[in-house]
């Protein structure tokens, strides 16, 4: 018995060590990317980058004020489109999990989640740009929203399924209708996780470039019109990175650093929101 116990401890230690090494191997590329982006991008940031417009081709200086504002507008449009659709689909899937329609919706969400973002961009180009013959912020926001929907759908469904069935039964026993039980009891109980999934989806689409090349295109001028081409950080970084100008390369690193910080801020915000809502639910 002692020998078997010793052997089990040895095997357990070996597998724990292998798991730790696997985690380190997975984290090394991420750490290297973050280190390099911070090293190159932080030093390139200045006040002009946030407040000034891009300079004409060949001139040094300027900033990405229009791209920062455009990115926020595009993310806002994507959230306004994807969050209601995704949450309602997720609620339907959790309430009617065994129906044929739910199976089709679930399969469609899984397929859409695996579709390359450039294909989504081409699709949005075909239905929102070609008919009106004009790139626009709306087309870009819808393309990003299409990428968000499957994440929000699956997150909402899975988290609603984790809510204890006793909450639903208690609400129904008190005379609440099914819809009222869902929206006043079940959804609030799963809200911290749903909110986290929404913020993760926002963080994911904030770094997309390919769909915006076919929809929002880009704009070197200040524009907040939803029916006109609009600038975005990702496309601006892409344009500057492939240019032959050193100053544009510097600004591309600054834009990449800002994108990383935006995604990090969304992740931290998701954590804080979850903790706050959990404390509210406990109290």
Secondary structure by P-SEA (a helix, b strand, c coil): caaaaaaaaaaaaaaaaaaaaaaaaaaaaaaaaaaaaaaaccccccccccccccccccccccccaaaaaaaaaaaaaaaaccaaaaaaaaaaaaaccccaaaaaaaaaaaaaaaccaaaaaaaaaaccccccccccaaaaaaaaaaaaaaaaaaaaaaaaaaccaaaaaaaaaacccaaaaaaccccccaaaaaaaaaaaaaaaacccccccccccccccccccccccbbbcaaaaaaaaaacccaaaaaaaaaaaaaaaaaaaaaaaaaaaaaaaaaaaaac
